[in-house]
């Protein structure tokens, strides 16, 4: 369980400060829900669940920090911060019951699982007409490969530092034991001093190994996951495209039915207005769906620009913290 503390000046919330308990699965739910609620938005991702070593102190600490950063970025997002489901996540004291009701509402809104599957696989094939999206997909593939390589390198360096720390500690122990033997007072003092130096070196290597993971590695891991969120935003745009085309198809069917019935004289005079209103309603839905697609396309582009700006700032901050830690440890 995690305690989520919130302080806010937003009038959307009932209080200015409050705290709630949430499970890891609750964070997964809010991520998936916000992604579905907001087509085109890049939702900050939840850190992955580690089946092995999930109770290790370092892993627990790193995941807590990653969850904290994830929820802070989500709450500060200009679109996501206003989402009612996020407000429920942050302030509900009866979240287990609320989320059960909300899941039922979402299932009803989407017409059930089979209906949502049908909507995702039917409709015309999507052909990309904007070269920007193709370029970005290639860029994301390249960036992901670079981040994965960097993550592997950081893990290797951190592991070597930890191994060196252990070896240095063993050396310090052996030198300390030797200083306690009958080697003469002057040599014993020298050996004792060397053992102290090596213990300090051991501690510095251990600290640096942990800083490798909590500064640079944490940021690399976050942005490797964020790339998948960007791809999900791209996919949501395609989903909105299919909704638009489905509405256009429905409009065409409505018009064809009207014309067929009119030609066959099957529309009484008193029903003509109703038939025309059906066409007008279908036109409205198709027009709104087109506007939603255009909005999603623009939103994805602005979200990618936001992703790039935050990526530069976050890597600068993590590199600064990493270097500061190295300088501080060398001086101590």
KAGIFEN-V417417 format. One record per residue. N is the residue number from 1. PSI is psi in whole degrees, 0 to 359 (* if undefined). OMEGA is omega in radians with two decimals (999 if undefined). Layout:
N&PSI&OMEGA, N&PSI&OMEGA
This chain:
1&146&3.12, 2&141&3.06, 3&121&-3.14, 4&113&3.13, 5&135&3.14, 6&132&2.98, 7&128&-3.05, 8&155&3.02, 9&5&-3.10, 10&134&3.09, 11&353&3.13, 12&339&-3.09, 13&154&-3.08, 14&329&-3.12, 15&165&3.12, 16&342&3.11, 17&132&-3.12, 18&162&-3.13, 19&145&3.11, 20&160&3.06, 21&134&3.14, 22&145&3.08, 23&165&3.09, 24&321&3.14, 25&332&3.10, 26&323&3.08, 27&321&3.08, 28&319&-3.12, 29&315&-3.10, 30&326&3.09, 31&311&-3.12, 32&320&-3.11, 33&316&3.13, 34&325&3.11, 35&319&3.13, 36&327&-3.12, 37&334&-2.94, 38&76&3.13, 39&133&3.12, 40&346&-3.12, 41&138&3.07, 42&106&-3.09, 43&127&3.10, 44&129&-3.03, 45&152&3.05, 46&140&3.09, 47&148&-3.08, 48&151&3.11, 49&129&-3.14, 50&109&-3.11, 51&322&-3.12, 52&132&3.10, 53&22&-3.07, 54&348&3.10, 55&4&3.07, 56&137&-3.04, 57&315&-3.10, 58&318&3.13, 59&315&3.13, 60&317&-3.13, 61&317&-3.13, 62&321&-3.14, 63&323&3.11, 64&316&3.12, 65&321&3.14, 66&320&3.09, 67&320&3.13, 68&315&3.13, 69&321&3.13, 70&311&-3.07, 71&329&3.08, 72&315&3.13, 73&323&3.13, 74&313&-3.10, 75&330&-3.12, 76&358&-3.14, 77&137&-3.07, 78&335&3.11, 79&309&-3.06, 80&327&-3.11, 81&341&-3.13, 82&0&-3.09, 83&129&-3.13, 84&327&3.13, 85&326&3.08, 86&319&3.12, 87&319&3.10, 88&319&3.13, 89&319&-3.04, 90&330&-2.99, 91&353&-3.09, 92&129&3.06, 93&352&3.11, 94&49&-2.98, 95&322&-3.12, 96&320&3.13, 97&318&-3.13, 98&319&-3.11, 99&328&3.09, 100&314&3.11, 101&321&-3.11, 102&321&3.11, 103&321&3.11, 104&319&3.12, 105&316&-3.12, 106&318&3.12, 107&320&3.13, 108&318&-3.14, 109&326&-3.09, 110&2&3.08, 111&20&3.10, 112&168&-3.06, 113&313&-3.08, 114&323&3.13, 115&318&-3.11, 116&325&3.07, 117&317&3.13, 118&320&-3.13, 119&328&-3.06, 120&339&-3.05, 121&353&3.13, 122&171&3.12, 123&171&-3.11, 124&153&3.11, 125&142&-3.11, 126&125&3.05, 127&124&-3.12, 128&128&3.13, 129&352&-3.13, 130&112&-3.09, 131&336&-3.12, 132&318&-3.10, 133&322&3.10, 134&319&3.12, 135&319&-3.13, 136&323&3.11, 137&318&3.09, 138&320&3.11, 139&317&-3.13, 140&321&3.10, 141&316&3.14, 142&316&-3.14, 143&318&3.13, 144&318&3.13, 145&318&3.13, 146&319&-3.13, 147&320&3.10, 148&320&3.10, 149&320&3.12, 150&319&3.13, 151&319&3.13, 152&320&-3.14, 153&318&3.13, 154&318&3.11, 155&318&3.14, 156&314&-3.14, 157&316&-3.13, 158&320&3.12, 159&318&3.13, 160&321&3.10, 161&317&-3.12, 162&320&3.10, 163&320&3.10, 164&322&3.10, 165&316&3.13, 166&315&-3.14, 167&320&3.12, 168&321&3.10, 169&320&3.11, 170&320&3.11, 171&317&3.12, 172&322&3.14, 173&316&-3.14, 174&320&3.11, 175&321&3.10, 176&318&3.11, 177&321&-3.14, 178&324&-3.13, 179&339&-3.13, 180&352&-3.14, 181&179&-3.06, 182&80&-3.11, 183&6&-3.12, 184&148&-3.03, 185&315&-3.06, 186&315&3.13, 187&323&3.13, 188&319&3.12, 189&319&3.13, 190&316&3.13, 191&321&3.12, 192&319&3.10, 193&320&3.11, 194&319&3.12, 195&320&3.12, 196&319&3.13, 197&317&-3.12, 198&325&3.09, 199&321&3.08, 200&318&3.10, 201&321&3.10, 202&315&-3.12, 203&319&-3.14, 204&319&3.12, 205&320&3.13, 206&316&3.12, 207&317&-3.11, 208&323&3.10, 209&318&3.13, 210&323&3.13, 211&328&3.05, 212&321&-3.06, 213&326&-3.04, 214&347&3.12, 215&279&-3.08, 216&312&-3.06, 217&321&-3.14, 218&319&-3.14, 219&318&3.10, 220&314&-3.14, 221&318&-3.14, 222&315&-3.07, 223&336&2.99, 224&322&3.08, 225&325&3.14, 226&329&3.10, 227&321&3.09, 228&327&3.09, 229&324&3.07, 230&316&3.11, 231&323&3.12, 232&323&3.08, 233&322&3.07, 234&316&-3.13, 235&324&3.14, 236&327&3.06, 237&319&3.11, 238&323&3.09, 239&319&3.10, 240&325&3.08, 241&314&3.13, 242&324&3.08, 243&318&3.11, 244&312&-3.12, 245&326&3.08, 246&321&3.10, 247&324&3.08, 248&321&3.10, 249&320&3.10, 250&321&3.09, 251&315&3.12, 252&316&3.13, 253&319&3.14, 254&317&3.12, 255&318&-3.14, 256&319&3.11, 257&317&3.13, 258&313&-3.12, 259&320&3.13, 260&314&-3.14, 261&324&3.14, 262&317&-3.14, 263&328&-3.12, 264&3&3.12, 265&31&-3.09, 266&9&3.11, 267&105&3.11, 268&157&-3.12, 269&320&-3.10, 270&351&3.12, 271&356&-3.10, 272&317&3.13, 273&321&3.12, 274&318&-3.14, 275&319&3.11, 276&326&3.11, 277&328&3.08, 278&320&3.09, 279&317&3.14, 280&320&3.12, 281&320&3.11, 282&323&3.09, 283&320&3.13, 284&314&-3.13, 285&320&3.12, 286&320&3.12, 287&317&3.12, 288&322&3.13, 289&322&3.10, 290&317&3.11, 291&322&3.13, 292&322&3.10, 293&315&3.11, 294&319&3.13, 295&316&3.14, 296&321&3.14, 297&315&3.11, 298&322&-3.10, 299&318&3.11, 300&317&-3.13, 301&317&3.13, 302&327&3.12, 303&323&3.09, 304&321&3.08, 305&320&3.09, 306&317&3.10, 307&315&-3.12, 308&316&-3.13, 309&314&-3.13, 310&326&3.13, 311&315&-3.14, 312&314&-3.12, 313&317&-3.10, 314&321&3.12, 315&324&3.07, 316&317&-3.14, 317&316&-3.11, 318&323&3.10, 319&321&3.10, 320&315&3.12, 321&322&3.13, 322&312&-3.13, 323&321&3.09, 324&319&3.13, 325&319&3.13, 326&316&-3.12, 327&316&-3.13, 328&319&-3.11, 329&326&-3.14, 330&329&-3.13, 331&335&-3.09, 332&*&999
